[in-house]
Amino acid sequence: MISFPNAKINLGLYVLSKRDDGYHSIETCFYPVPWCDVLEIIPSETLSFSSSGNTIPGTEESNLCLKTFASLKASHNIPSVHIHLHKNIPIGAGLGGGSSDAAFTCKSLNTLFHLNLNQEQQENVVRPLGSDCAFFIQNRAVIAHEKGDVFSDQNCVDLSGYWIYLIHPSIHVSTKDAYNGIQPKANRKPIYSILQQPIETWKNELVNDFETSVFKQFPDIEKVKNKLYSTGAIYAAMSGSGSTVFGLFKEEPATLSFEHLQISQLLVKL
């Protein structure tokens, strides 16, 4: 069985408060975008995993596809499989690629072995593996709350027909360091309300709280955002805690290049 785990962007990202469990309460809009990995799962006599494309860091024990399999194996005693992941989505880029791989592993195993798990049950399988894993089960625009795994206002915005330009510079932003640079702030204008306004107003109101500290530490990321605006983007922002930046355009923009900055990029009409 072959599937295509896709990435997400954040339309606005508020860090509201520090939680007792060490996480932060956030508010954001997750929006799926078609930058995709390729995931193949086939029955096998023994459990195995292989990969191609971008190098996946970490050990087998930390691999989210294998952790998803182990979770389902414990509750449903499914047979062994071979998992091959061709990694296209940049890693540690604020695009949720690893979380998407976990969710699509769950969905594929659910289909392959006729487990008949509903959406909520599948979300509960992957929720412990990462804060945005559950989003990729339903994989449609939502407002996310709490750790990013409680959802409301499904299909809260539709960007169909817009061009999106995603640019990932060769810069690693530590999520921990990004949070350390944040001063949580509650009582904000709801992101859902901003998304209902004309997209031309987003530039001044739809903010990602991580940008201030991340741009200060990595000015090249801010330069990418500014270049998207100078190229005609009607809205541009960093996704998650970085380092990917995206721009939304009404018409197809020219392809950009950056001196002294290696990038991965995707330009596609939504």
Buried (B, 14 or more C-beta within 10 A) or exposed (E): EEBEBBBBBBBBBBBBEEEEEEBBBBBBBBBBBEBBBBBBBEEEEEBEBEBEEBEBEEEEEEBBBBBBBEBBBEEEEBEEBBBBBBBBBBBBBBBBBBBBBBBBBBBBBBBBBEBEBEEEBBBBBBBEBBBBBBBBBBBEBBBBBBBBBEBEBEEBBEBEEBBBBBBBBEBEBEEEEBBEBBEBEEEBEEBBEBBEEEBEEBBEEBBBBBBEBBBEBBEBBBBBBBBBEEBBBBBBBBBBBBBBBBBBBEEEBEEBEBEEBEBBBBBEEB
